[in-house]
Amino acid sequence: MEPRLSLADPGNSASLVAAVTWVRVLITGTTATVIATIAVAGIGFLMLQGRLPLRRGVVVVMGCFVIFGANAIAEGLMSVGQSATQMTSTTGTEPLPLPPRPATPPQPSVYDPYAGASVPTR
């Protein structure tokens, strides 16, 4: 009897990498660029006719920038995170303590649920 692999075992991760690469190429490849260009042109045409508000057009254009610039955005965030961790590891100092909390005012000794609920009628 042969040993069987568990379904929870990822096994060959190369297939997962290939699938993610395929999705990335599909999202940012030539076909996606053509579709985004047509979408931006269509949105611009609708905005020129006055059928689409400016805010919606800006959202579409910004969405295209985010999709096609995701690689650069992610690399920038990673470099900021790495520089922050290097900065804290090279200084060797402990983080600054938090400032003390302000003292809370004392509560009244007599509880009146209606205090302050009425408004003068003068």
N, C-alpha and C positions, 0 to 999 in steps of 0.2 A: 504494500500500500504506500503510495507516494504522499509525502507531506504537502499539505495545502497551505497557501499563503492566506493570511487574514485579509479581510476587506479593509480593515483599518490601517494596514501597513501600506504606506505610499508606494513602496516598490521602486520602480524606475522614475526618478524625478525629472528625467529628461523630457518625458512626454508632457509634464506640467509646464516646463519652461518653454517647450515648443508651442503649447496652446496659448500661453500668455504672450509670446512673441507674435503669434499669428493675430491675436486680438489687437496688439499695439500697432502692427503694420496695417491692419484693417482700419483702425481709427485714424491714423495719421498718414496713411498712404496716398497714392495718387487719386484713387476713387474718392476718398474723403475730402481731399483738397478740391476736386472738381465740384462735389456736392456743396461744400462750404462756399465756394465762389459763386455758384448759382444762387444759393440761399441769400448771401449778402447782396447780390445784384437784385434779386427779387424784393428783398426787404427795402433796399434803397429806392426801387421803383415805386413800391407802395407808399413809402414815406413822401416821395415827391408828389404823388397824387393826393396826399392828405388822407389816405385810408388807414394809415398806421401811425400811432403816436410815436413821438421821438424816443420816449423811454423804452418802448418795446424794441425798437431798432437798435438802440445802444446795447440792450441786453443780448440780442442775437450776436452782434459784433464782438462783444466782450466774451461771450461763450465760445466763439471761434478762437479768440486769442488764448483763452484758458486751455482749450483742447489741444491746439497745436503748440502751445508754449509750455505744456505740462512738464516736459522733460527739463527744460531750463528752470522752471519754477521749483521743481523737486530738487534739482542739483543746488540751487541757491539756498533753499531751506536746509538741506543737509550740510552745506558748508557753514551756515550760520550756527547750526547745532553743534558741529564739530569744533568750531572756534570757541563757542561758549564753554564746552566741556574742557577744552585745552586751557582756557583762561582760568577756570576754577581749579583745575588740577595743578597748574604751574604756580599759582599764588600760594597754595598750601594754607590759606587762612580759613578760619571758620566763618560761616555766614553770620551776618550781623543779627543780634537778637531783636525780637519784635518789640515795639514800644509798649509800655504798660497800658492796659485798658483804662479808660476813664471810669471813675467811680459812679455807680448808678445812684440816682437820687433815692432817698428813703421813701418807702411806701407809707401812705397814711394808715394810721392805726385803726380807723373806723372805715369799714368798707361800705360805700354808697354807690350802687350800680347806676343811679340816676344823676350822679354829680356831673355837671357840665352838659347834660343832655338837653336842658331846656334853654330857650333863647328868650331874652327879654322882649316884651311886646310894646315897648314905649315908642 
